[in-house]
Amino acid sequence: MRQSLRIRLLTLILISFVSGWLIISAFALWRATGRATALFDDQLSQLADLLAVITVHESEETDLHRLEADLRQSGVPYTPLFQVWSAGGRLLLRGPQAPHVPLSANIGRGYSDETLGKYRLRVYTRHTDDGRHMIQVAQEVAGRQTQLRAFVWSSLTPLLLALPMTGLLWFAIERALTPLNRLAVEIGARSTDNLDPIDHTRVPAEVTELVKAINSLFLRLRSSLERYSRFTADAAHELRTPLAGSMAQIQAALDAHDVQEQTDSLRQALNGLSQLHRLMEQLLIIAKLEPDAAEMTFTEVDLNSLAIEVASEYAPGALEKGIDLELVAAQPVMLHAVRDLIAVALRNLLDNAIRATPRGGKIVLHLLPLKNSVLLQVEDTGSGIPDPEKTWVFERFHRLPGTGGEGSGLGLSIVRSAVALHRGTISLQDRDQGQGLLVKIEFPNKS
């Protein structure tokens, strides 16, 4: 099941909002509870202080029985539980519903939590300044909690009003994702051959990099399609000639009445099919060397051993033409590379050199390890390549003027692709002494 970005955003924002709301509410509840408790305790303390003043005043007049009436006249908003005890422990006065026993066993100044029957009490105890009386006042915890809930609720009401605001999140997210929806519609409405870049100036900054990546993909696709179209057209043209020639020779052999004519026609047809077979092999190699298709596994390659192996394949052909094929390597040369690709490059270089070198000529394959690279050189005494052609010979199906139908025009293109996949460089130079060509390839080496 595909994950919706819209649902994901809404979920994350809601989780963040609710989590933040719960944290703030918990903090507000803790803060409000603490302040309300302190406020209630301050009320008890103030009442006890008031009782202490009145008690001292009335005791001087020996008229403590008027204390309750004075309390009502003093503006106390309610008649709390209170007791006035003498220093000798005699109950001098108590408020309505106050018991005859001390509200708290605590005779020192301070707060305590007590239980009176089925009621829980918060008690405050203090003594008059002259030490002759002890005063205890109390509030029911249940009453305090009722007032506390009302106080906390009034404190949390603004936060509760924020919860319905979460309903606006969906609308906000929909509005925020509108550019993405517009971008999706724009891309979806494109034809298959429309690879023009998307205008990233009209999209949000958060998706600019995504649009740039898509544009980069479009650019690579366009380049790949153009390369494919050009390659297909060139390949079709190159395949048509040997195929048509072979078919014509086979037809001529069928129409011939002389055995020698049939043999000649069939031999020419075989040569054409051999050329076609070689061309197909080269095309398959190029397909494997495409950057998107190549599956490269780099290993430590012994170039000496590989060069001997490839040179031995072409030694019979060189020997048949009377060409001296020589390998020069002072020591084992190791290269971090794809062995098969290096072998393909060597085969094409030697094949081209043998084709270009006349009878009695010489081909030398040099392997030279440098500090951070490996130098591979193929030198021949052939006809060489004119300077204006040195760049063009790397293009596919490009043949040198005067070479006729020899070769497929793909050899050096394959070599260049193999070198590029190894991040190497290739150059074509004239020989320092006499006629011929020097091919220099330098591979960076990580070993």
CORNORGI-V12750 format. One record per pair of residues at least 4 apart in sequence whose ideal C-beta (glycine too) atoms are under 6 Angstrom apart, sorted by the first residue. I is the first residue (numbers start at 0). J is the second residue. D is the distance in whole Angstrom. If there is no record, write none. Layout:
# CORNORGI-V12750
i=[I,I]
j=[J,J]
d=[D,D]
This chain:
# CORNORGI-V12750
i=[5,6,8,9,9,12,12,13,14,20,24,27,27,28,31,31,31,35,35,39,43,43,44,46,47,47,47,47,50,50,51,51,53,53,53,54,54,54,54,55,57,57,57,63,63,65,66,70,78,78,79,80,80,80,81,81,82,82,82,82,83,83,83,83,84,84,85,85,86,93,102,102,102,103,103,103,103,103,105,105,108,110,111,113,113,114,115,118,119,120,121,121,122,122,123,124,125,126,126,127,138,143,155,167,178,178,182,183,189,194,194,194,196,197,197,199,199,202,202,206,226,230,233,234,234,237,238,239,241,241,241,242,244,245,245,245,248,248,248,249,251,252,252,252,255,255,278,281,281,284,284,288,288,295,297,297,299,299,300,300,300,302,302,302,302,303,303,303,306,306,306,309,309,309,310,313,313,314,314,316,317,317,317,320,321,321,322,322,323,324,325,326,327,328,328,332,332,332,333,334,334,334,335,335,336,336,340,343,344,344,347,347,347,348,348,351,352,352,352,352,355,355,356,356,356,356,356,360,361,362,363,364,365,367,368,369,372,372,372,373,373,374,375,376,377,378,379,379,380,381,383,383,383,383,384,384,384,384,388,388,389,391,392,392,393,393,393,395,395,396,397,398,398,409,415,418,418,418,421,422,423,423,423,424,425,426,427,428,430,430]
j=[172,10,172,168,172,16,168,17,18,24,158,31,154,151,35,151,154,147,150,143,123,136,123,136,123,125,134,136,54,134,127,134,57,66,69,58,83,127,132,127,62,63,66,91,92,69,92,75,94,95,136,94,97,137,94,136,93,97,102,135,91,92,132,134,90,133,89,91,131,97,122,135,137,111,113,122,124,135,111,124,125,123,122,120,122,119,120,139,140,137,138,140,135,137,136,135,134,130,133,132,143,147,159,171,202,203,202,187,193,217,220,221,214,210,214,207,210,206,210,210,230,234,396,238,282,396,242,243,271,274,275,275,271,268,271,272,264,267,268,268,264,261,264,265,260,261,407,407,409,343,413,293,416,337,335,337,333,446,334,336,338,306,332,334,366,328,331,332,310,326,364,342,345,346,326,317,349,318,324,353,322,324,353,358,358,359,356,360,361,362,363,364,365,332,366,366,368,373,446,373,442,444,445,446,341,421,417,417,414,417,410,413,414,377,438,410,356,362,377,379,381,382,360,362,379,380,381,380,380,379,378,377,376,374,373,374,441,443,444,442,444,441,440,439,438,437,435,436,435,435,429,434,435,436,388,389,427,436,392,399,427,397,397,411,411,412,415,409,412,408,408,402,408,413,425,423,425,440,442,443,440,441,442,441,440,439,438,437,435,437]
d=[6,6,5,6,6,6,6,6,6,6,5,6,6,6,6,5,4,5,5,5,4,5,6,5,5,5,5,5,6,5,5,6,6,6,6,6,5,6,5,5,5,5,5,6,5,6,5,5,6,6,5,6,5,4,4,5,5,5,6,5,5,4,6,6,6,4,4,6,5,4,5,4,5,5,5,4,6,6,5,5,5,5,5,5,5,6,5,6,4,4,5,6,6,4,5,5,6,6,5,5,6,6,6,6,6,5,6,6,4,4,6,4,4,5,6,5,4,5,5,6,6,6,5,6,6,6,6,6,5,5,4,6,5,5,4,5,5,5,4,5,4,5,4,5,4,5,5,5,4,6,6,6,4,5,6,6,6,6,5,5,5,6,4,5,5,5,5,6,6,6,6,6,4,6,6,6,5,6,6,6,4,4,6,5,5,5,5,5,4,5,5,5,5,6,4,5,5,6,5,5,6,6,5,5,5,6,4,6,5,4,4,5,5,5,6,5,6,5,6,4,3,6,4,6,5,6,4,4,5,5,5,6,4,4,6,6,5,5,5,5,5,5,4,5,5,5,5,6,4,6,6,6,6,5,5,5,6,6,6,6,5,5,6,5,5,6,5,6,5,4,5,5,5,6,6,4,5,6,5,6,6,6,4,5,5,5,6,5,4,5]
